[in-house]
Amino acid sequence: MQPKSKKRKQRAVVDTNVVVAGISGFREQYVPGRVPSADLLHRWAGEDHFVWLYSEDVLAEYKDVLKRLHVRSAAIGTLINVIRELGEPVEIRCLDEISPDPKDDAFCLCAEAGRADIIFTLNPRDFPQSRLKAKVIEPHPTPGRHSR
């Protein structure tokens, strides 16, 4: 009998809006199924659910948006450090314009250069599926849990 082959973890880029929505789901006690973006972050951090791909431009966008939303600097720093520690850095070598929203080009380029399987976003229209190899999807509630 042959040993079971290890399933390759999916590689994903996470849009800023998913990070923001996910963090908001942790303001109070985390309840699985209530906020799909929080479920996604919880599965990633707790279960190593997927490989989080990031570039320096992606991290800069997270920091900028979270600062504008008045998230505490210590919380932003912790998030960025965890992503750096557990995620996988991607070096961007080209500066193509892919998205209709120029701020989302960093995420598209990170996905392409990092060979992402998925881009998690709450704004799929900003990620033209026809120009990307990664599947563009919205976060889903934790399997087996019901949204309220």
Biotite code that builds the C-alpha atoms (Angstrom):
import biotite.structure as struc

atoms = struc.array([
    struc.Atom([0.000, 0.000, 0.000], chain_id="A", res_id=1, res_name="MET", atom_name="CA", element="C"),
    struc.Atom([1.302, 3.435, -0.897], chain_id="A", res_id=2, res_name="GLN", atom_name="CA", element="C"),
    struc.Atom([1.327, 6.217, 1.712], chain_id="A", res_id=3, res_name="PRO", atom_name="CA", element="C"),
    struc.Atom([-1.267, 8.927, 1.318], chain_id="A", res_id=4, res_name="LYS", atom_name="CA", element="C"),
    struc.Atom([0.090, 11.837, -0.636], chain_id="A", res_id=5, res_name="SER", atom_name="CA", element="C"),
    struc.Atom([0.127, 15.121, 1.233], chain_id="A", res_id=6, res_name="LYS", atom_name="CA", element="C"),
    struc.Atom([-2.317, 17.540, -0.262], chain_id="A", res_id=7, res_name="LYS", atom_name="CA", element="C"),
    struc.Atom([-0.646, 20.784, -1.292], chain_id="A", res_id=8, res_name="ARG", atom_name="CA", element="C"),
    struc.Atom([-1.968, 23.767, 0.632], chain_id="A", res_id=9, res_name="LYS", atom_name="CA", element="C"),
    struc.Atom([-3.677, 26.334, -1.485], chain_id="A", res_id=10, res_name="GLN", atom_name="CA", element="C"),
    struc.Atom([-1.799, 29.559, -2.012], chain_id="A", res_id=11, res_name="ARG", atom_name="CA", element="C"),
    struc.Atom([-3.825, 32.720, -1.486], chain_id="A", res_id=12, res_name="ALA", atom_name="CA", element="C"),
    struc.Atom([-3.676, 36.484, -1.574], chain_id="A", res_id=13, res_name="VAL", atom_name="CA", element="C"),
    struc.Atom([-6.008, 38.269, 0.838], chain_id="A", res_id=14, res_name="VAL", atom_name="CA", element="C"),
    struc.Atom([-7.462, 41.638, -0.178], chain_id="A", res_id=15, res_name="ASP", atom_name="CA", element="C"),
    struc.Atom([-7.457, 44.459, 2.375], chain_id="A", res_id=16, res_name="THR", atom_name="CA", element="C"),
    struc.Atom([-11.253, 44.499, 2.628], chain_id="A", res_id=17, res_name="ASN", atom_name="CA", element="C"),
    struc.Atom([-11.195, 40.885, 3.850], chain_id="A", res_id=18, res_name="VAL", atom_name="CA", element="C"),
    struc.Atom([-8.535, 41.748, 6.443], chain_id="A", res_id=19, res_name="VAL", atom_name="CA", element="C"),
    struc.Atom([-10.581, 44.722, 7.680], chain_id="A", res_id=20, res_name="VAL", atom_name="CA", element="C"),
    struc.Atom([-13.824, 42.736, 7.828], chain_id="A", res_id=21, res_name="ALA", atom_name="CA", element="C"),
    struc.Atom([-12.001, 39.846, 9.484], chain_id="A", res_id=22, res_name="GLY", atom_name="CA", element="C"),
    struc.Atom([-10.491, 42.037, 12.179], chain_id="A", res_id=23, res_name="ILE", atom_name="CA", element="C"),
    struc.Atom([-13.884, 43.601, 12.872], chain_id="A", res_id=24, res_name="SER", atom_name="CA", element="C"),
    struc.Atom([-15.166, 40.087, 13.555], chain_id="A", res_id=25, res_name="GLY", atom_name="CA", element="C"),
    struc.Atom([-12.695, 39.839, 16.458], chain_id="A", res_id=26, res_name="PHE", atom_name="CA", element="C"),
    struc.Atom([-13.739, 43.084, 18.194], chain_id="A", res_id=27, res_name="ARG", atom_name="CA", element="C"),
    struc.Atom([-16.010, 41.125, 20.473], chain_id="A", res_id=28, res_name="GLU", atom_name="CA", element="C"),
    struc.Atom([-15.757, 37.434, 21.257], chain_id="A", res_id=29, res_name="GLN", atom_name="CA", element="C"),
    struc.Atom([-15.119, 35.482, 18.058], chain_id="A", res_id=30, res_name="TYR", atom_name="CA", element="C"),
    struc.Atom([-18.188, 33.495, 17.006], chain_id="A", res_id=31, res_name="VAL", atom_name="CA", element="C"),
    struc.Atom([-17.631, 31.055, 14.109], chain_id="A", res_id=32, res_name="PRO", atom_name="CA", element="C"),
    struc.Atom([-20.012, 31.625, 11.217], chain_id="A", res_id=33, res_name="GLY", atom_name="CA", element="C"),
    struc.Atom([-20.904, 35.211, 12.111], chain_id="A", res_id=34, res_name="ARG", atom_name="CA", element="C"),
    struc.Atom([-18.345, 37.003, 9.898], chain_id="A", res_id=35, res_name="VAL", atom_name="CA", element="C"),
    struc.Atom([-16.969, 34.922, 6.989], chain_id="A", res_id=36, res_name="PRO", atom_name="CA", element="C"),
    struc.Atom([-13.813, 37.076, 6.770], chain_id="A", res_id=37, res_name="SER", atom_name="CA", element="C"),
    struc.Atom([-13.103, 36.475, 10.478], chain_id="A", res_id=38, res_name="ALA", atom_name="CA", element="C"),
    struc.Atom([-13.639, 32.749, 9.871], chain_id="A", res_id=39, res_name="ASP", atom_name="CA", element="C"),
    struc.Atom([-11.047, 32.885, 7.089], chain_id="A", res_id=40, res_name="LEU", atom_name="CA", element="C"),
    struc.Atom([-8.458, 34.639, 9.293], chain_id="A", res_id=41, res_name="LEU", atom_name="CA", element="C"),
    struc.Atom([-9.168, 32.242, 12.152], chain_id="A", res_id=42, res_name="HIS", atom_name="CA", element="C"),
    struc.Atom([-8.776, 29.172, 9.925], chain_id="A", res_id=43, res_name="ARG", atom_name="CA", element="C"),
    struc.Atom([-5.518, 30.535, 8.535], chain_id="A", res_id=44, res_name="TRP", atom_name="CA", element="C"),
    struc.Atom([-3.982, 31.435, 11.898], chain_id="A", res_id=45, res_name="ALA", atom_name="CA", element="C"),
    struc.Atom([-5.314, 28.480, 13.853], chain_id="A", res_id=46, res_name="GLY", atom_name="CA", element="C"),
    struc.Atom([-5.310, 25.677, 11.335], chain_id="A", res_id=47, res_name="GLU", atom_name="CA", element="C"),
    struc.Atom([-2.724, 26.775, 8.771], chain_id="A", res_id=48, res_name="ASP", atom_name="CA", element="C"),
    struc.Atom([-5.578, 26.532, 6.249], chain_id="A", res_id=49, res_name="HIS", atom_name="CA", element="C"),
    struc.Atom([-3.693, 28.099, 3.295], chain_id="A", res_id=50, res_name="PHE", atom_name="CA", element="C"),
    struc.Atom([-0.401, 29.779, 2.436], chain_id="A", res_id=51, res_name="VAL", atom_name="CA", element="C"),
    struc.Atom([-0.888, 33.556, 2.787], chain_id="A", res_id=52, res_name="TRP", atom_name="CA", element="C"),
    struc.Atom([1.116, 35.256, 0.024], chain_id="A", res_id=53, res_name="LEU", atom_name="CA", element="C"),
    struc.Atom([2.186, 38.853, 0.510], chain_id="A", res_id=54, res_name="TYR", atom_name="CA", element="C"),
    struc.Atom([4.422, 41.475, -1.028], chain_id="A", res_id=55, res_name="SER", atom_name="CA", element="C"),
    struc.Atom([5.766, 44.623, 0.600], chain_id="A", res_id=56, res_name="GLU", atom_name="CA", element="C"),
    struc.Atom([3.169, 46.649, -1.358], chain_id="A", res_id=57, res_name="ASP", atom_name="CA", element="C"),
    struc.Atom([0.379, 44.430, -0.020], chain_id="A", res_id=58, res_name="VAL", atom_name="CA", element="C"),
    struc.Atom([1.586, 44.875, 3.570], chain_id="A", res_id=59, res_name="LEU", atom_name="CA", element="C"),
    struc.Atom([1.878, 48.641, 3.036], chain_id="A", res_id=60, res_name="ALA", atom_name="CA", element="C"),
    struc.Atom([-1.741, 48.736, 1.834], chain_id="A", res_id=61, res_name="GLU", atom_name="CA", element="C"),
    struc.Atom([-2.912, 46.790, 4.911], chain_id="A", res_id=62, res_name="TYR", atom_name="CA", element="C"),
    struc.Atom([-1.057, 49.204, 7.209], chain_id="A", res_id=63, res_name="LYS", atom_name="CA", element="C"),
    struc.Atom([-2.312, 52.320, 5.419], chain_id="A", res_id=64, res_name="ASP", atom_name="CA", element="C"),
    struc.Atom([-5.970, 51.297, 5.430], chain_id="A", res_id=65, res_name="VAL", atom_name="CA", element="C"),
    struc.Atom([-5.926, 50.021, 9.010], chain_id="A", res_id=66, res_name="LEU", atom_name="CA", element="C"),
    struc.Atom([-4.296, 53.289, 10.197], chain_id="A", res_id=67, res_name="LYS", atom_name="CA", element="C"),
    struc.Atom([-6.985, 55.314, 8.393], chain_id="A", res_id=68, res_name="ARG", atom_name="CA", element="C"),
    struc.Atom([-9.604, 53.196, 10.193], chain_id="A", res_id=69, res_name="LEU", atom_name="CA", element="C"),
    struc.Atom([-7.946, 54.063, 13.523], chain_id="A", res_id=70, res_name="HIS", atom_name="CA", element="C"),
    struc.Atom([-6.901, 50.498, 14.340], chain_id="A", res_id=71, res_name="VAL", atom_name="CA", element="C"),
    struc.Atom([-4.359, 50.609, 17.182], chain_id="A", res_id=72, res_name="ARG", atom_name="CA", element="C"),
    struc.Atom([-0.758, 50.661, 15.984], chain_id="A", res_id=73, res_name="SER", atom_name="CA", element="C"),
    struc.Atom([0.103, 47.703, 18.227], chain_id="A", res_id=74, res_name="ALA", atom_name="CA", element="C"),
    struc.Atom([-2.685, 45.628, 16.646], chain_id="A", res_id=75, res_name="ALA", atom_name="CA", element="C"),
    struc.Atom([-1.517, 46.554, 13.137], chain_id="A", res_id=76, res_name="ILE", atom_name="CA", element="C"),
    struc.Atom([2.059, 45.649, 14.046], chain_id="A", res_id=77, res_name="GLY", atom_name="CA", element="C"),
    struc.Atom([0.984, 42.310, 15.490], chain_id="A", res_id=78, res_name="THR", atom_name="CA", element="C"),
    struc.Atom([-1.021, 41.466, 12.372], chain_id="A", res_id=79, res_name="LEU", atom_name="CA", element="C"),
    struc.Atom([1.842, 42.389, 10.016], chain_id="A", res_id=80, res_name="ILE", atom_name="CA", element="C"),
    struc.Atom([4.338, 40.412, 12.124], chain_id="A", res_id=81, res_name="ASN", atom_name="CA", element="C"),
    struc.Atom([2.112, 37.323, 12.116], chain_id="A", res_id=82, res_name="VAL", atom_name="CA", element="C"),
    struc.Atom([1.656, 37.541, 8.342], chain_id="A", res_id=83, res_name="ILE", atom_name="CA", element="C"),
    struc.Atom([5.425, 37.908, 7.896], chain_id="A", res_id=84, res_name="ARG", atom_name="CA", element="C"),
    struc.Atom([6.105, 34.966, 10.222], chain_id="A", res_id=85, res_name="GLU", atom_name="CA", element="C"),
    struc.Atom([3.499, 32.544, 8.874], chain_id="A", res_id=86, res_name="LEU", atom_name="CA", element="C"),
    struc.Atom([2.989, 33.784, 5.325], chain_id="A", res_id=87, res_name="GLY", atom_name="CA", element="C"),
    struc.Atom([5.191, 33.590, 2.256], chain_id="A", res_id=88, res_name="GLU", atom_name="CA", element="C"),
    struc.Atom([6.818, 36.697, 0.763], chain_id="A", res_id=89, res_name="PRO", atom_name="CA", element="C"),
    struc.Atom([6.520, 37.267, -2.972], chain_id="A", res_id=90, res_name="VAL", atom_name="CA", element="C"),
    struc.Atom([8.891, 39.432, -4.967], chain_id="A", res_id=91, res_name="GLU", atom_name="CA", element="C"),
    struc.Atom([7.155, 41.470, -7.650], chain_id="A", res_id=92, res_name="ILE", atom_name="CA", element="C"),
    struc.Atom([9.236, 41.915, -10.788], chain_id="A", res_id=93, res_name="ARG", atom_name="CA", element="C"),
    struc.Atom([6.789, 43.654, -13.102], chain_id="A", res_id=94, res_name="CYS", atom_name="CA", element="C"),
    struc.Atom([4.403, 46.556, -12.748], chain_id="A", res_id=95, res_name="LEU", atom_name="CA", element="C"),
    struc.Atom([1.521, 45.573, -14.993], chain_id="A", res_id=96, res_name="ASP", atom_name="CA", element="C"),
    struc.Atom([-1.891, 47.169, -14.644], chain_id="A", res_id=97, res_name="GLU", atom_name="CA", element="C"),
    struc.Atom([-4.440, 44.416, -14.160], chain_id="A", res_id=98, res_name="ILE", atom_name="CA", element="C"),
    struc.Atom([-7.196, 45.787, -11.953], chain_id="A", res_id=99, res_name="SER", atom_name="CA", element="C"),
    struc.Atom([-9.623, 48.609, -12.755], chain_id="A", res_id=100, res_name="PRO", atom_name="CA", element="C"),
    struc.Atom([-8.666, 49.876, -9.255], chain_id="A", res_id=101, res_name="ASP", atom_name="CA", element="C"),
    struc.Atom([-4.944, 50.761, -9.319], chain_id="A", res_id=102, res_name="PRO", atom_name="CA", element="C"),
    struc.Atom([-4.657, 50.036, -5.563], chain_id="A", res_id=103, res_name="LYS", atom_name="CA", element="C"),
    struc.Atom([-5.607, 46.417, -6.253], chain_id="A", res_id=104, res_name="ASP", atom_name="CA", element="C"),
    struc.Atom([-2.818, 45.913, -8.798], chain_id="A", res_id=105, res_name="ASP", atom_name="CA", element="C"),
    struc.Atom([-0.438, 45.058, -5.921], chain_id="A", res_id=106, res_name="ALA", atom_name="CA", element="C"),
    struc.Atom([-2.710, 42.145, -4.971], chain_id="A", res_id=107, res_name="PHE", atom_name="CA", element="C"),
    struc.Atom([-3.101, 40.969, -8.565], chain_id="A", res_id=108, res_name="CYS", atom_name="CA", element="C"),
    struc.Atom([0.657, 41.126, -9.162], chain_id="A", res_id=109, res_name="LEU", atom_name="CA", element="C"),
    struc.Atom([1.351, 39.298, -5.897], chain_id="A", res_id=110, res_name="CYS", atom_name="CA", element="C"),
    struc.Atom([-1.100, 36.563, -6.909], chain_id="A", res_id=111, res_name="ALA", atom_name="CA", element="C"),
    struc.Atom([0.468, 36.162, -10.347], chain_id="A", res_id=112, res_name="GLU", atom_name="CA", element="C"),
    struc.Atom([4.085, 36.220, -9.157], chain_id="A", res_id=113, res_name="ALA", atom_name="CA", element="C"),
    struc.Atom([3.333, 33.938, -6.205], chain_id="A", res_id=114, res_name="GLY", atom_name="CA", element="C"),
    struc.Atom([1.351, 31.427, -8.276], chain_id="A", res_id=115, res_name="ARG", atom_name="CA", element="C"),
    struc.Atom([-1.719, 31.899, -6.083], chain_id="A", res_id=116, res_name="ALA", atom_name="CA", element="C"),
    struc.Atom([-4.640, 29.527, -6.358], chain_id="A", res_id=117, res_name="ASP", atom_name="CA", element="C"),
    struc.Atom([-7.076, 32.000, -4.791], chain_id="A", res_id=118, res_name="ILE", atom_name="CA", element="C"),
    struc.Atom([-7.601, 35.711, -4.263], chain_id="A", res_id=119, res_name="ILE", atom_name="CA", element="C"),
    struc.Atom([-9.955, 36.355, -1.346], chain_id="A", res_id=120, res_name="PHE", atom_name="CA", element="C"),
    struc.Atom([-11.854, 39.622, -1.764], chain_id="A", res_id=121, res_name="THR", atom_name="CA", element="C"),
    struc.Atom([-15.180, 41.251, -1.002], chain_id="A", res_id=122, res_name="LEU", atom_name="CA", element="C"),
    struc.Atom([-14.941, 43.209, -4.297], chain_id="A", res_id=123, res_name="ASN", atom_name="CA", element="C"),
    struc.Atom([-14.551, 40.606, -7.065], chain_id="A", res_id=124, res_name="PRO", atom_name="CA", element="C"),
    struc.Atom([-15.227, 43.225, -9.754], chain_id="A", res_id=125, res_name="ARG", atom_name="CA", element="C"),
    struc.Atom([-11.819, 44.776, -8.983], chain_id="A", res_id=126, res_name="ASP", atom_name="CA", element="C"),
    struc.Atom([-10.095, 41.479, -9.839], chain_id="A", res_id=127, res_name="PHE", atom_name="CA", element="C"),
    struc.Atom([-10.756, 40.642, -13.498], chain_id="A", res_id=128, res_name="PRO", atom_name="CA", element="C"),
    struc.Atom([-10.906, 36.849, -13.558], chain_id="A", res_id=129, res_name="GLN", atom_name="CA", element="C"),
    struc.Atom([-10.073, 36.799, -17.271], chain_id="A", res_id=130, res_name="SER", atom_name="CA", element="C"),
    struc.Atom([-6.666, 38.378, -16.541], chain_id="A", res_id=131, res_name="ARG", atom_name="CA", element="C"),
    struc.Atom([-5.777, 36.265, -13.497], chain_id="A", res_id=132, res_name="LEU", atom_name="CA", element="C"),
    struc.Atom([-4.792, 32.638, -13.031], chain_id="A", res_id=133, res_name="LYS", atom_name="CA", element="C"),
    struc.Atom([-5.979, 32.597, -9.399], chain_id="A", res_id=134, res_name="ALA", atom_name="CA", element="C"),
    struc.Atom([-9.655, 32.025, -8.696], chain_id="A", res_id=135, res_name="LYS", atom_name="CA", element="C"),
    struc.Atom([-11.259, 35.185, -7.330], chain_id="A", res_id=136, res_name="VAL", atom_name="CA", element="C"),
    struc.Atom([-13.656, 34.348, -4.486], chain_id="A", res_id=137, res_name="ILE", atom_name="CA", element="C"),
    struc.Atom([-15.338, 35.829, -1.448], chain_id="A", res_id=138, res_name="GLU", atom_name="CA", element="C"),
    struc.Atom([-14.699, 34.264, 1.972], chain_id="A", res_id=139, res_name="PRO", atom_name="CA", element="C"),
    struc.Atom([-17.272, 31.685, 3.006], chain_id="A", res_id=140, res_name="HIS", atom_name="CA", element="C"),
    struc.Atom([-18.537, 30.931, 6.507], chain_id="A", res_id=141, res_name="PRO", atom_name="CA", element="C"),
    struc.Atom([-16.794, 28.193, 8.447], chain_id="A", res_id=142, res_name="THR", atom_name="CA", element="C"),
    struc.Atom([-18.028, 24.829, 7.092], chain_id="A", res_id=143, res_name="PRO", atom_name="CA", element="C"),
    struc.Atom([-20.672, 23.306, 9.299], chain_id="A", res_id=144, res_name="GLY", atom_name="CA", element="C"),
    struc.Atom([-21.510, 26.643, 10.929], chain_id="A", res_id=145, res_name="ARG", atom_name="CA", element="C"),
    struc.Atom([-24.521, 28.773, 10.204], chain_id="A", res_id=146, res_name="HIS", atom_name="CA", element="C"),
    struc.Atom([-24.375, 32.499, 9.626], chain_id="A", res_id=147, res_name="SER", atom_name="CA", element="C"),
    struc.Atom([-26.695, 34.629, 11.701], chain_id="A", res_id=148, res_name="ARG", atom_name="CA", element="C"),
])
